[in-house]
Amino acid sequence: MQNENFKLKKTTSPQSRFKNQDVEPEFWKKKKLEEMNKTEWELLCDGCGKCCLNKLECKGKIYFTNAHCRFLNPK
């Protein structure tokens, strides 16, 4: 996998995708993941699935596998 496949366009942000949601502007810059509610957590997702892929670390380098965690909903 190439990292370029997962880069978002600079014009894309969680806030711009859900303008009708009642969330604090740029909440992702101010809150830790543990502090986010379900709505905020879902707004962060761009659907790439990269965070749900199982990863391996070897000598300080991260390698992605093609196996996903149980929380990924591929539909």
C-alpha positions as CSV (number, residue, x, y, z in Angstrom):
1,M,0.0,0.0,0.0
2,Q,1.1,3.5,-0.7
3,N,0.5,6.3,1.8
4,E,-0.5,8.6,-1.1
5,N,-3.7,6.6,-1.5
6,F,-4.9,7.7,1.9
7,K,-4.1,11.4,1.9
8,L,-7.1,13.7,2.1
9,K,-7.4,16.7,-0.1
10,K,-6.5,19.9,1.7
11,T,-10.1,21.2,1.3
12,T,-11.5,18.2,3.2
13,S,-12.1,18.5,6.9
14,P,-14.5,16.7,9.3
15,Q,-16.3,20.0,9.9
16,S,-16.9,20.7,6.2
17,R,-18.4,17.3,5.6
18,F,-21.1,17.7,8.3
19,K,-22.0,21.3,8.4
20,N,-25.5,20.5,9.8
21,Q,-24.1,18.6,12.8
22,D,-24.1,20.4,16.2
23,V,-20.4,20.1,17.0
24,E,-17.7,22.5,18.1
25,P,-15.7,24.0,15.2
26,E,-12.4,22.1,14.6
27,F,-13.1,19.8,17.6
28,W,-10.5,17.4,16.3
29,K,-7.7,19.9,17.0
30,K,-8.9,20.6,20.6
31,K,-10.0,17.2,22.0
32,K,-8.2,14.0,22.6
33,L,-9.8,10.9,21.1
34,E,-11.0,9.8,24.6
35,E,-12.8,13.1,25.0
36,M,-14.9,12.8,21.8
37,N,-18.5,11.7,21.8
38,K,-19.9,9.2,19.3
39,T,-20.9,11.9,16.8
40,E,-17.5,13.6,16.8
41,W,-15.7,10.2,16.5
42,E,-17.8,9.3,13.5
43,L,-17.2,12.7,11.9
44,L,-13.4,12.0,11.9
45,C,-13.9,8.9,9.7
46,D,-13.3,9.5,6.0
47,G,-14.1,5.8,5.2
48,C,-10.6,4.8,4.1
49,G,-10.4,1.9,6.7
50,K,-6.7,2.5,7.3
51,C,-7.2,2.9,11.1
52,C,-9.0,-0.4,11.2
53,L,-6.2,-2.4,9.5
54,N,-4.2,-4.6,11.7
55,K,-0.6,-3.3,11.8
56,L,2.7,-4.8,12.6
57,E,5.8,-3.0,14.0
58,C,9.3,-4.1,13.2
59,K,12.4,-2.1,14.2
60,G,10.3,1.0,14.6
61,K,8.6,0.8,11.3
62,I,4.8,0.2,10.9
63,Y,3.5,-2.2,8.3
64,F,-0.1,-2.6,7.4
65,T,-1.7,-6.0,6.9
66,N,-4.8,-6.7,4.7
67,A,-6.7,-7.9,7.8
68,H,-9.1,-5.5,9.5
69,C,-10.3,-5.3,13.1
70,R,-13.7,-6.4,14.2
71,F,-15.0,-2.8,14.3
72,L,-14.7,-2.1,10.6
73,N,-18.1,-2.1,8.8
74,P,-17.2,-2.8,5.2
75,K,-20.7,-2.0,4.0
